[in-house]
Amino acid sequence: MAVTTQYFGSRFFIKNYDHDPGATTAVLASPDGGTTPISVDLNSYHRVAISYRPTIVGGAGVTLVRIMASTDSAGATNATVIKTSGAVAGDSLNDTVFLECNAEEVAQIADAAGVSLRYLTFEITHGTSTDEGNLTVIAEPRFPRDALSATAIT
């Protein structure tokens, strides 16, 4: 008898995104060239981690990664830094930047700022406009998910 295990899939949201910023300025990670920023709604998740590694390095590679929070899913309104990598030199395909936060940290920063921060976005800076990378988002849902398939885990 075959056993179908859904432990990680039901307890964690895990998804990889290609990030092609086309700039040397900070750009919110997006699966569609910057049109729709990747966001995590803290109403559904209470812990979030990201792992970012360069996939194309034409120069300095990744130089800064930040977890941002905002009041809108576009990451534009009341954008607030939650975590920062600080200056990094991710100029090798083997380099990885890892950051994580939880809803309590975001709430504490939101209270201090006097705003209600709900959405997390991920701001990435590359040293060369031709650099690209891969962002992995790992989020722990407030409640386990079900009805998962091998190809539809979102």
Phi and psi in radians as a Rosetta constraint file:
Dihedral C 1 N 2 CA 2 C 2 CIRCULARHARMONIC -1.389 0.35
Dihedral N 2 CA 2 C 2 N 3 CIRCULARHARMONIC 2.419 0.35
Dihedral C 2 N 3 CA 3 C 3 CIRCULARHARMONIC -1.912 0.35
Dihedral N 3 CA 3 C 3 N 4 CIRCULARHARMONIC 2.259 0.35
Dihedral C 3 N 4 CA 4 C 4 CIRCULARHARMONIC -1.795 0.35
Dihedral N 4 CA 4 C 4 N 5 CIRCULARHARMONIC 2.020 0.35
Dihedral C 4 N 5 CA 5 C 5 CIRCULARHARMONIC -1.751 0.35
Dihedral N 5 CA 5 C 5 N 6 CIRCULARHARMONIC 2.322 0.35
Dihedral C 5 N 6 CA 6 C 6 CIRCULARHARMONIC -2.273 0.35
Dihedral N 6 CA 6 C 6 N 7 CIRCULARHARMONIC 0.611 0.35
Dihedral C 6 N 7 CA 7 C 7 CIRCULARHARMONIC -1.116 0.35
Dihedral N 7 CA 7 C 7 N 8 CIRCULARHARMONIC -1.048 0.35
Dihedral C 7 N 8 CA 8 C 8 CIRCULARHARMONIC -1.184 0.35
Dihedral N 8 CA 8 C 8 N 9 CIRCULARHARMONIC -0.734 0.35
Dihedral C 8 N 9 CA 9 C 9 CIRCULARHARMONIC -1.087 0.35
Dihedral N 9 CA 9 C 9 N 10 CIRCULARHARMONIC -0.610 0.35
Dihedral C 9 N 10 CA 10 C 10 CIRCULARHARMONIC -1.464 0.35
Dihedral N 10 CA 10 C 10 N 11 CIRCULARHARMONIC -0.408 0.35
Dihedral C 10 N 11 CA 11 C 11 CIRCULARHARMONIC -1.782 0.35
Dihedral N 11 CA 11 C 11 N 12 CIRCULARHARMONIC -0.197 0.35
Dihedral C 11 N 12 CA 12 C 12 CIRCULARHARMONIC -2.483 0.35
Dihedral N 12 CA 12 C 12 N 13 CIRCULARHARMONIC 2.483 0.35
Dihedral C 12 N 13 CA 13 C 13 CIRCULARHARMONIC -1.646 0.35
Dihedral N 13 CA 13 C 13 N 14 CIRCULARHARMONIC 2.132 0.35
Dihedral C 13 N 14 CA 14 C 14 CIRCULARHARMONIC -2.289 0.35
Dihedral N 14 CA 14 C 14 N 15 CIRCULARHARMONIC 2.110 0.35
Dihedral C 14 N 15 CA 15 C 15 CIRCULARHARMONIC -2.589 0.35
Dihedral N 15 CA 15 C 15 N 16 CIRCULARHARMONIC 2.471 0.35
Dihedral C 15 N 16 CA 16 C 16 CIRCULARHARMONIC -1.791 0.35
Dihedral N 16 CA 16 C 16 N 17 CIRCULARHARMONIC 2.466 0.35
Dihedral C 16 N 17 CA 17 C 17 CIRCULARHARMONIC -2.311 0.35
Dihedral N 17 CA 17 C 17 N 18 CIRCULARHARMONIC 2.449 0.35
Dihedral C 17 N 18 CA 18 C 18 CIRCULARHARMONIC -1.422 0.35
Dihedral N 18 CA 18 C 18 N 19 CIRCULARHARMONIC 2.398 0.35
Dihedral C 18 N 19 CA 19 C 19 CIRCULARHARMONIC -2.196 0.35
Dihedral N 19 CA 19 C 19 N 20 CIRCULARHARMONIC 2.007 0.35
Dihedral C 19 N 20 CA 20 C 20 CIRCULARHARMONIC -2.140 0.35
Dihedral N 20 CA 20 C 20 N 21 CIRCULARHARMONIC 1.492 0.35
Dihedral C 20 N 21 CA 21 C 21 CIRCULARHARMONIC -1.219 0.35
Dihedral N 21 CA 21 C 21 N 22 CIRCULARHARMONIC -0.558 0.35
Dihedral C 21 N 22 CA 22 C 22 CIRCULARHARMONIC 1.095 0.35
Dihedral N 22 CA 22 C 22 N 23 CIRCULARHARMONIC 0.441 0.35
Dihedral C 22 N 23 CA 23 C 23 CIRCULARHARMONIC -2.697 0.35
Dihedral N 23 CA 23 C 23 N 24 CIRCULARHARMONIC 2.891 0.35
Dihedral C 23 N 24 CA 24 C 24 CIRCULARHARMONIC -1.853 0.35
Dihedral N 24 CA 24 C 24 N 25 CIRCULARHARMONIC 0.131 0.35
Dihedral C 24 N 25 CA 25 C 25 CIRCULARHARMONIC -1.728 0.35
Dihedral N 25 CA 25 C 25 N 26 CIRCULARHARMONIC 2.923 0.35
Dihedral C 25 N 26 CA 26 C 26 CIRCULARHARMONIC -1.123 0.35
Dihedral N 26 CA 26 C 26 N 27 CIRCULARHARMONIC 2.259 0.35
Dihedral C 26 N 27 CA 27 C 27 CIRCULARHARMONIC -2.284 0.35
Dihedral N 27 CA 27 C 27 N 28 CIRCULARHARMONIC 2.348 0.35
Dihedral C 27 N 28 CA 28 C 28 CIRCULARHARMONIC -1.210 0.35
Dihedral N 28 CA 28 C 28 N 29 CIRCULARHARMONIC 2.315 0.35
Dihedral C 28 N 29 CA 29 C 29 CIRCULARHARMONIC -1.058 0.35
Dihedral N 29 CA 29 C 29 N 30 CIRCULARHARMONIC 2.407 0.35
Dihedral C 29 N 30 CA 30 C 30 CIRCULARHARMONIC -2.643 0.35
Dihedral N 30 CA 30 C 30 N 31 CIRCULARHARMONIC 2.448 0.35
Dihedral C 30 N 31 CA 31 C 31 CIRCULARHARMONIC -1.389 0.35
Dihedral N 31 CA 31 C 31 N 32 CIRCULARHARMONIC -0.131 0.35
Dihedral C 31 N 32 CA 32 C 32 CIRCULARHARMONIC -2.246 0.35
Dihedral N 32 CA 32 C 32 N 33 CIRCULARHARMONIC 0.742 0.35
Dihedral C 32 N 33 CA 33 C 33 CIRCULARHARMONIC 1.255 0.35
Dihedral N 33 CA 33 C 33 N 34 CIRCULARHARMONIC 0.445 0.35
Dihedral C 33 N 34 CA 34 C 34 CIRCULARHARMONIC 1.735 0.35
Dihedral N 34 CA 34 C 34 N 35 CIRCULARHARMONIC -0.058 0.35
Dihedral C 34 N 35 CA 35 C 35 CIRCULARHARMONIC -1.260 0.35
Dihedral N 35 CA 35 C 35 N 36 CIRCULARHARMONIC -0.803 0.35
Dihedral C 35 N 36 CA 36 C 36 CIRCULARHARMONIC -2.180 0.35
Dihedral N 36 CA 36 C 36 N 37 CIRCULARHARMONIC 1.758 0.35
Dihedral C 36 N 37 CA 37 C 37 CIRCULARHARMONIC -1.075 0.35
Dihedral N 37 CA 37 C 37 N 38 CIRCULARHARMONIC 2.512 0.35
Dihedral C 37 N 38 CA 38 C 38 CIRCULARHARMONIC -1.198 0.35
Dihedral N 38 CA 38 C 38 N 39 CIRCULARHARMONIC 2.263 0.35
Dihedral C 38 N 39 CA 39 C 39 CIRCULARHARMONIC -2.413 0.35
Dihedral N 39 CA 39 C 39 N 40 CIRCULARHARMONIC 2.659 0.35
Dihedral C 39 N 40 CA 40 C 40 CIRCULARHARMONIC -2.109 0.35
Dihedral N 40 CA 40 C 40 N 41 CIRCULARHARMONIC 2.198 0.35
Dihedral C 40 N 41 CA 41 C 41 CIRCULARHARMONIC -1.511 0.35
Dihedral N 41 CA 41 C 41 N 42 CIRCULARHARMONIC 2.026 0.35
Dihedral C 41 N 42 CA 42 C 42 CIRCULARHARMONIC -1.249 0.35
Dihedral N 42 CA 42 C 42 N 43 CIRCULARHARMONIC -0.078 0.35
Dihedral C 42 N 43 CA 43 C 43 CIRCULARHARMONIC -1.249 0.35
Dihedral N 43 CA 43 C 43 N 44 CIRCULARHARMONIC -0.420 0.35
Dihedral C 43 N 44 CA 44 C 44 CIRCULARHARMONIC -1.829 0.35
Dihedral N 44 CA 44 C 44 N 45 CIRCULARHARMONIC -0.384 0.35
Dihedral C 44 N 45 CA 45 C 45 CIRCULARHARMONIC -2.249 0.35
Dihedral N 45 CA 45 C 45 N 46 CIRCULARHARMONIC 2.580 0.35
Dihedral C 45 N 46 CA 46 C 46 CIRCULARHARMONIC -2.080 0.35
Dihedral N 46 CA 46 C 46 N 47 CIRCULARHARMONIC -0.148 0.35
Dihedral C 46 N 47 CA 47 C 47 CIRCULARHARMONIC -2.401 0.35
Dihedral N 47 CA 47 C 47 N 48 CIRCULARHARMONIC 2.431 0.35
Dihedral C 47 N 48 CA 48 C 48 CIRCULARHARMONIC -2.428 0.35
Dihedral N 48 CA 48 C 48 N 49 CIRCULARHARMONIC 2.380 0.35
Dihedral C 48 N 49 CA 49 C 49 CIRCULARHARMONIC -2.286 0.35
Dihedral N 49 CA 49 C 49 N 50 CIRCULARHARMONIC 2.606 0.35
Dihedral C 49 N 50 CA 50 C 50 CIRCULARHARMONIC -2.294 0.35
Dihedral N 50 CA 50 C 50 N 51 CIRCULARHARMONIC 2.576 0.35
Dihedral C 50 N 51 CA 51 C 51 CIRCULARHARMONIC -2.240 0.35
Dihedral N 51 CA 51 C 51 N 52 CIRCULARHARMONIC 2.219 0.35
Dihedral C 51 N 52 CA 52 C 52 CIRCULARHARMONIC -2.246 0.35
Dihedral N 52 CA 52 C 52 N 53 CIRCULARHARMONIC 2.300 0.35
Dihedral C 52 N 53 CA 53 C 53 CIRCULARHARMONIC -2.416 0.35
Dihedral N 53 CA 53 C 53 N 54 CIRCULARHARMONIC 2.498 0.35
Dihedral C 53 N 54 CA 54 C 54 CIRCULARHARMONIC -1.220 0.35
Dihedral N 54 CA 54 C 54 N 55 CIRCULARHARMONIC 2.519 0.35
Dihedral C 54 N 55 CA 55 C 55 CIRCULARHARMONIC -2.018 0.35
Dihedral N 55 CA 55 C 55 N 56 CIRCULARHARMONIC -0.448 0.35
Dihedral C 55 N 56 CA 56 C 56 CIRCULARHARMONIC -2.299 0.35
Dihedral N 56 CA 56 C 56 N 57 CIRCULARHARMONIC 2.109 0.35
Dihedral C 56 N 57 CA 57 C 57 CIRCULARHARMONIC -2.129 0.35
Dihedral N 57 CA 57 C 57 N 58 CIRCULARHARMONIC 1.916 0.35
Dihedral C 57 N 58 CA 58 C 58 CIRCULARHARMONIC -1.785 0.35
Dihedral N 58 CA 58 C 58 N 59 CIRCULARHARMONIC -0.092 0.35
Dihedral C 58 N 59 CA 59 C 59 CIRCULARHARMONIC -2.859 0.35
Dihedral N 59 CA 59 C 59 N 60 CIRCULARHARMONIC -1.988 0.35
Dihedral C 59 N 60 CA 60 C 60 CIRCULARHARMONIC -1.358 0.35
Dihedral N 60 CA 60 C 60 N 61 CIRCULARHARMONIC -0.211 0.35
Dihedral C 60 N 61 CA 61 C 61 CIRCULARHARMONIC 1.223 0.35
Dihedral N 61 CA 61 C 61 N 62 CIRCULARHARMONIC -2.672 0.35
Dihedral C 61 N 62 CA 62 C 62 CIRCULARHARMONIC -1.332 0.35
Dihedral N 62 CA 62 C 62 N 63 CIRCULARHARMONIC 2.321 0.35
Dihedral C 62 N 63 CA 63 C 63 CIRCULARHARMONIC -2.046 0.35
Dihedral N 63 CA 63 C 63 N 64 CIRCULARHARMONIC -0.291 0.35
Dihedral C 63 N 64 CA 64 C 64 CIRCULARHARMONIC -2.826 0.35
Dihedral N 64 CA 64 C 64 N 65 CIRCULARHARMONIC 2.386 0.35
Dihedral C 64 N 65 CA 65 C 65 CIRCULARHARMONIC -2.295 0.35
Dihedral N 65 CA 65 C 65 N 66 CIRCULARHARMONIC 2.350 0.35
Dihedral C 65 N 66 CA 66 C 66 CIRCULARHARMONIC -2.388 0.35
Dihedral N 66 CA 66 C 66 N 67 CIRCULARHARMONIC 2.483 0.35
Dihedral C 66 N 67 CA 67 C 67 CIRCULARHARMONIC -1.625 0.35
Dihedral N 67 CA 67 C 67 N 68 CIRCULARHARMONIC 2.163 0.35
Dihedral C 67 N 68 CA 68 C 68 CIRCULARHARMONIC -1.967 0.35
Dihedral N 68 CA 68 C 68 N 69 CIRCULARHARMONIC 2.665 0.35
Dihedral C 68 N 69 CA 69 C 69 CIRCULARHARMONIC -2.176 0.35
Dihedral N 69 CA 69 C 69 N 70 CIRCULARHARMONIC 2.629 0.35
Dihedral C 69 N 70 CA 70 C 70 CIRCULARHARMONIC -2.658 0.35
Dihedral N 70 CA 70 C 70 N 71 CIRCULARHARMONIC 3.045 0.35
Dihedral C 70 N 71 CA 71 C 71 CIRCULARHARMONIC -1.601 0.35
Dihedral N 71 CA 71 C 71 N 72 CIRCULARHARMONIC -0.087 0.35
Dihedral C 71 N 72 CA 72 C 72 CIRCULARHARMONIC -2.279 0.35
Dihedral N 72 CA 72 C 72 N 73 CIRCULARHARMONIC 2.706 0.35
Dihedral C 72 N 73 CA 73 C 73 CIRCULARHARMONIC -1.221 0.35
Dihedral N 73 CA 73 C 73 N 74 CIRCULARHARMONIC -0.260 0.35
Dihedral C 73 N 74 CA 74 C 74 CIRCULARHARMONIC -1.409 0.35
Dihedral N 74 CA 74 C 74 N 75 CIRCULARHARMONIC -0.136 0.35
Dihedral C 74 N 75 CA 75 C 75 CIRCULARHARMONIC 1.279 0.35
Dihedral N 75 CA 75 C 75 N 76 CIRCULARHARMONIC 0.346 0.35
Dihedral C 75 N 76 CA 76 C 76 CIRCULARHARMONIC -1.763 0.35
Dihedral N 76 CA 76 C 76 N 77 CIRCULARHARMONIC -0.622 0.35
Dihedral C 76 N 77 CA 77 C 77 CIRCULARHARMONIC -1.612 0.35
Dihedral N 77 CA 77 C 77 N 78 CIRCULARHARMONIC 2.175 0.35
Dihedral C 77 N 78 CA 78 C 78 CIRCULARHARMONIC 1.011 0.35
Dihedral N 78 CA 78 C 78 N 79 CIRCULARHARMONIC 0.645 0.35
Dihedral C 78 N 79 CA 79 C 79 CIRCULARHARMONIC -1.014 0.35
Dihedral N 79 CA 79 C 79 N 80 CIRCULARHARMONIC 2.193 0.35
Dihedral C 79 N 80 CA 80 C 80 CIRCULARHARMONIC -2.352 0.35
Dihedral N 80 CA 80 C 80 N 81 CIRCULARHARMONIC 2.335 0.35
Dihedral C 80 N 81 CA 81 C 81 CIRCULARHARMONIC -1.271 0.35
Dihedral N 81 CA 81 C 81 N 82 CIRCULARHARMONIC 2.230 0.35
Dihedral C 81 N 82 CA 82 C 82 CIRCULARHARMONIC -1.769 0.35
Dihedral N 82 CA 82 C 82 N 83 CIRCULARHARMONIC -0.827 0.35
Dihedral C 82 N 83 CA 83 C 83 CIRCULARHARMONIC -2.434 0.35
Dihedral N 83 CA 83 C 83 N 84 CIRCULARHARMONIC 2.574 0.35
Dihedral C 83 N 84 CA 84 C 84 CIRCULARHARMONIC -2.377 0.35
Dihedral N 84 CA 84 C 84 N 85 CIRCULARHARMONIC 2.543 0.35
Dihedral C 84 N 85 CA 85 C 85 CIRCULARHARMONIC -1.345 0.35
Dihedral N 85 CA 85 C 85 N 86 CIRCULARHARMONIC -0.318 0.35
Dihedral C 85 N 86 CA 86 C 86 CIRCULARHARMONIC 1.259 0.35
Dihedral N 86 CA 86 C 86 N 87 CIRCULARHARMONIC 3.128 0.35
Dihedral C 86 N 87 CA 87 C 87 CIRCULARHARMONIC -1.116 0.35
Dihedral N 87 CA 87 C 87 N 88 CIRCULARHARMONIC 2.237 0.35
Dihedral C 87 N 88 CA 88 C 88 CIRCULARHARMONIC -2.243 0.35
Dihedral N 88 CA 88 C 88 N 89 CIRCULARHARMONIC 2.833 0.35
Dihedral C 88 N 89 CA 89 C 89 CIRCULARHARMONIC -2.141 0.35
Dihedral N 89 CA 89 C 89 N 90 CIRCULARHARMONIC 1.281 0.35
Dihedral C 89 N 90 CA 90 C 90 CIRCULARHARMONIC -1.498 0.35
Dihedral N 90 CA 90 C 90 N 91 CIRCULARHARMONIC 1.216 0.35
Dihedral C 90 N 91 CA 91 C 91 CIRCULARHARMONIC -1.823 0.35
Dihedral N 91 CA 91 C 91 N 92 CIRCULARHARMONIC 0.258 0.35
Dihedral C 91 N 92 CA 92 C 92 CIRCULARHARMONIC -2.196 0.35
Dihedral N 92 CA 92 C 92 N 93 CIRCULARHARMONIC 2.611 0.35
Dihedral C 92 N 93 CA 93 C 93 CIRCULARHARMONIC -1.166 0.35
Dihedral N 93 CA 93 C 93 N 94 CIRCULARHARMONIC -0.193 0.35
Dihedral C 93 N 94 CA 94 C 94 CIRCULARHARMONIC -1.650 0.35
Dihedral N 94 CA 94 C 94 N 95 CIRCULARHARMONIC -0.064 0.35
Dihedral C 94 N 95 CA 95 C 95 CIRCULARHARMONIC -1.419 0.35
Dihedral N 95 CA 95 C 95 N 96 CIRCULARHARMONIC 2.481 0.35
Dihedral C 95 N 96 CA 96 C 96 CIRCULARHARMONIC -2.417 0.35
Dihedral N 96 CA 96 C 96 N 97 CIRCULARHARMONIC 2.404 0.35
Dihedral C 96 N 97 CA 97 C 97 CIRCULARHARMONIC -1.907 0.35
Dihedral N 97 CA 97 C 97 N 98 CIRCULARHARMONIC 2.257 0.35
Dihedral C 97 N 98 CA 98 C 98 CIRCULARHARMONIC -2.191 0.35
Dihedral N 98 CA 98 C 98 N 99 CIRCULARHARMONIC 2.237 0.35
Dihedral C 98 N 99 CA 99 C 99 CIRCULARHARMONIC -2.372 0.35
Dihedral N 99 CA 99 C 99 N 100 CIRCULARHARMONIC 2.636 0.35
Dihedral C 99 N 100 CA 100 C 100 CIRCULARHARMONIC -2.582 0.35
Dihedral N 100 CA 100 C 100 N 101 CIRCULARHARMONIC 2.759 0.35
Dihedral C 100 N 101 CA 101 C 101 CIRCULARHARMONIC -2.687 0.35
Dihedral N 101 CA 101 C 101 N 102 CIRCULARHARMONIC 2.975 0.35
Dihedral C 101 N 102 CA 102 C 102 CIRCULARHARMONIC -2.272 0.35
Dihedral N 102 CA 102 C 102 N 103 CIRCULARHARMONIC 2.958 0.35
Dihedral C 102 N 103 CA 103 C 103 CIRCULARHARMONIC -1.081 0.35
Dihedral N 103 CA 103 C 103 N 104 CIRCULARHARMONIC -0.555 0.35
Dihedral C 103 N 104 CA 104 C 104 CIRCULARHARMONIC -1.150 0.35
Dihedral N 104 CA 104 C 104 N 105 CIRCULARHARMONIC -0.704 0.35
Dihedral C 104 N 105 CA 105 C 105 CIRCULARHARMONIC -1.075 0.35
Dihedral N 105 CA 105 C 105 N 106 CIRCULARHARMONIC -0.770 0.35
Dihedral C 105 N 106 CA 106 C 106 CIRCULARHARMONIC -1.109 0.35
Dihedral N 106 CA 106 C 106 N 107 CIRCULARHARMONIC -0.755 0.35
Dihedral C 106 N 107 CA 107 C 107 CIRCULARHARMONIC -1.084 0.35
Dihedral N 107 CA 107 C 107 N 108 CIRCULARHARMONIC -0.692 0.35
Dihedral C 107 N 108 CA 108 C 108 CIRCULARHARMONIC -1.114 0.35
Dihedral N 108 CA 108 C 108 N 109 CIRCULARHARMONIC -0.777 0.35
Dihedral C 108 N 109 CA 109 C 109 CIRCULARHARMONIC -1.178 0.35
Dihedral N 109 CA 109 C 109 N 110 CIRCULARHARMONIC -0.682 0.35
Dihedral C 109 N 110 CA 110 C 110 CIRCULARHARMONIC -1.105 0.35
Dihedral N 110 CA 110 C 110 N 111 CIRCULARHARMONIC -0.753 0.35
Dihedral C 110 N 111 CA 111 C 111 CIRCULARHARMONIC -1.076 0.35
Dihedral N 111 CA 111 C 111 N 112 CIRCULARHARMONIC -0.758 0.35
Dihedral C 111 N 112 CA 112 C 112 CIRCULARHARMONIC -1.117 0.35
Dihedral N 112 CA 112 C 112 N 113 CIRCULARHARMONIC -0.580 0.35
Dihedral C 112 N 113 CA 113 C 113 CIRCULARHARMONIC -1.528 0.35
Dihedral N 113 CA 113 C 113 N 114 CIRCULARHARMONIC -0.211 0.35
Dihedral C 113 N 114 CA 114 C 114 CIRCULARHARMONIC 1.287 0.35
Dihedral N 114 CA 114 C 114 N 115 CIRCULARHARMONIC 0.504 0.35
Dihedral C 114 N 115 CA 115 C 115 CIRCULARHARMONIC -2.276 0.35
Dihedral N 115 CA 115 C 115 N 116 CIRCULARHARMONIC 2.886 0.35
Dihedral C 115 N 116 CA 116 C 116 CIRCULARHARMONIC -1.859 0.35
Dihedral N 116 CA 116 C 116 N 117 CIRCULARHARMONIC 1.651 0.35
Dihedral C 116 N 117 CA 117 C 117 CIRCULARHARMONIC -1.506 0.35
Dihedral N 117 CA 117 C 117 N 118 CIRCULARHARMONIC 2.249 0.35
Dihedral C 117 N 118 CA 118 C 118 CIRCULARHARMONIC -2.169 0.35
Dihedral N 118 CA 118 C 118 N 119 CIRCULARHARMONIC -0.565 0.35
Dihedral C 118 N 119 CA 119 C 119 CIRCULARHARMONIC -1.925 0.35
Dihedral N 119 CA 119 C 119 N 120 CIRCULARHARMONIC 2.428 0.35
Dihedral C 119 N 120 CA 120 C 120 CIRCULARHARMONIC -1.795 0.35
Dihedral N 120 CA 120 C 120 N 121 CIRCULARHARMONIC 2.405 0.35
Dihedral C 120 N 121 CA 121 C 121 CIRCULARHARMONIC -2.270 0.35
Dihedral N 121 CA 121 C 121 N 122 CIRCULARHARMONIC 3.003 0.35
Dihedral C 121 N 122 CA 122 C 122 CIRCULARHARMONIC -2.298 0.35
Dihedral N 122 CA 122 C 122 N 123 CIRCULARHARMONIC 1.971 0.35
Dihedral C 122 N 123 CA 123 C 123 CIRCULARHARMONIC -1.722 0.35
Dihedral N 123 CA 123 C 123 N 124 CIRCULARHARMONIC 2.235 0.35
Dihedral C 123 N 124 CA 124 C 124 CIRCULARHARMONIC -2.250 0.35
Dihedral N 124 CA 124 C 124 N 125 CIRCULARHARMONIC 2.358 0.35
Dihedral C 124 N 125 CA 125 C 125 CIRCULARHARMONIC -2.063 0.35
Dihedral N 125 CA 125 C 125 N 126 CIRCULARHARMONIC 2.300 0.35
Dihedral C 125 N 126 CA 126 C 126 CIRCULARHARMONIC -1.977 0.35
Dihedral N 126 CA 126 C 126 N 127 CIRCULARHARMONIC 2.655 0.35
Dihedral C 126 N 127 CA 127 C 127 CIRCULARHARMONIC -1.393 0.35
Dihedral N 127 CA 127 C 127 N 128 CIRCULARHARMONIC -0.326 0.35
Dihedral C 127 N 128 CA 128 C 128 CIRCULARHARMONIC -2.333 0.35
Dihedral N 128 CA 128 C 128 N 129 CIRCULARHARMONIC 2.413 0.35
Dihedral C 128 N 129 CA 129 C 129 CIRCULARHARMONIC -1.174 0.35
Dihedral N 129 CA 129 C 129 N 130 CIRCULARHARMONIC -0.268 0.35
Dihedral C 129 N 130 CA 130 C 130 CIRCULARHARMONIC -1.601 0.35
Dihedral N 130 CA 130 C 130 N 131 CIRCULARHARMONIC -0.095 0.35
Dihedral C 130 N 131 CA 131 C 131 CIRCULARHARMONIC -1.227 0.35
Dihedral N 131 CA 131 C 131 N 132 CIRCULARHARMONIC 2.606 0.35
Dihedral C 131 N 132 CA 132 C 132 CIRCULARHARMONIC -2.423 0.35
Dihedral N 132 CA 132 C 132 N 133 CIRCULARHARMONIC 2.950 0.35
Dihedral C 132 N 133 CA 133 C 133 CIRCULARHARMONIC -2.761 0.35
Dihedral N 133 CA 133 C 133 N 134 CIRCULARHARMONIC 3.131 0.35
Dihedral C 133 N 134 CA 134 C 134 CIRCULARHARMONIC -2.144 0.35
Dihedral N 134 CA 134 C 134 N 135 CIRCULARHARMONIC 2.181 0.35
Dihedral C 134 N 135 CA 135 C 135 CIRCULARHARMONIC -1.841 0.35
Dihedral N 135 CA 135 C 135 N 136 CIRCULARHARMONIC 2.208 0.35
Dihedral C 135 N 136 CA 136 C 136 CIRCULARHARMONIC -1.901 0.35
Dihedral N 136 CA 136 C 136 N 137 CIRCULARHARMONIC 2.185 0.35
Dihedral C 136 N 137 CA 137 C 137 CIRCULARHARMONIC -1.856 0.35
Dihedral N 137 CA 137 C 137 N 138 CIRCULARHARMONIC 2.255 0.35
Dihedral C 137 N 138 CA 138 C 138 CIRCULARHARMONIC -2.159 0.35
Dihedral N 138 CA 138 C 138 N 139 CIRCULARHARMONIC 2.087 0.35
Dihedral C 138 N 139 CA 139 C 139 CIRCULARHARMONIC -2.281 0.35
Dihedral N 139 CA 139 C 139 N 140 CIRCULARHARMONIC 2.442 0.35
Dihedral C 139 N 140 CA 140 C 140 CIRCULARHARMONIC -1.733 0.35
Dihedral N 140 CA 140 C 140 N 141 CIRCULARHARMONIC 2.025 0.35
Dihedral C 140 N 141 CA 141 C 141 CIRCULARHARMONIC -1.177 0.35
Dihedral N 141 CA 141 C 141 N 142 CIRCULARHARMONIC 2.692 0.35
Dihedral C 141 N 142 CA 142 C 142 CIRCULARHARMONIC -1.148 0.35
Dihedral N 142 CA 142 C 142 N 143 CIRCULARHARMONIC -0.548 0.35
Dihedral C 142 N 143 CA 143 C 143 CIRCULARHARMONIC -2.329 0.35
Dihedral N 143 CA 143 C 143 N 144 CIRCULARHARMONIC 2.454 0.35
Dihedral C 143 N 144 CA 144 C 144 CIRCULARHARMONIC -0.984 0.35
Dihedral N 144 CA 144 C 144 N 145 CIRCULARHARMONIC 2.527 0.35
Dihedral C 144 N 145 CA 145 C 145 CIRCULARHARMONIC -1.655 0.35
Dihedral N 145 CA 145 C 145 N 146 CIRCULARHARMONIC 2.784 0.35
Dihedral C 145 N 146 CA 146 C 146 CIRCULARHARMONIC -2.431 0.35
Dihedral N 146 CA 146 C 146 N 147 CIRCULARHARMONIC -3.082 0.35
Dihedral C 146 N 147 CA 147 C 147 CIRCULARHARMONIC 0.992 0.35
Dihedral N 147 CA 147 C 147 N 148 CIRCULARHARMONIC 0.790 0.35
Dihedral C 147 N 148 CA 148 C 148 CIRCULARHARMONIC -1.578 0.35
Dihedral N 148 CA 148 C 148 N 149 CIRCULARHARMONIC 2.714 0.35
Dihedral C 148 N 149 CA 149 C 149 CIRCULARHARMONIC -2.270 0.35
Dihedral N 149 CA 149 C 149 N 150 CIRCULARHARMONIC 2.997 0.35
Dihedral C 149 N 150 CA 150 C 150 CIRCULARHARMONIC -1.161 0.35
Dihedral N 150 CA 150 C 150 N 151 CIRCULARHARMONIC -0.456 0.35
Dihedral C 150 N 151 CA 151 C 151 CIRCULARHARMONIC -1.935 0.35
Dihedral N 151 CA 151 C 151 N 152 CIRCULARHARMONIC -0.216 0.35
Dihedral C 151 N 152 CA 152 C 152 CIRCULARHARMONIC -2.142 0.35
Dihedral N 152 CA 152 C 152 N 153 CIRCULARHARMONIC 1.425 0.35
Dihedral C 152 N 153 CA 153 C 153 CIRCULARHARMONIC -1.823 0.35
Dihedral N 153 CA 153 C 153 N 154 CIRCULARHARMONIC 0.019 0.35
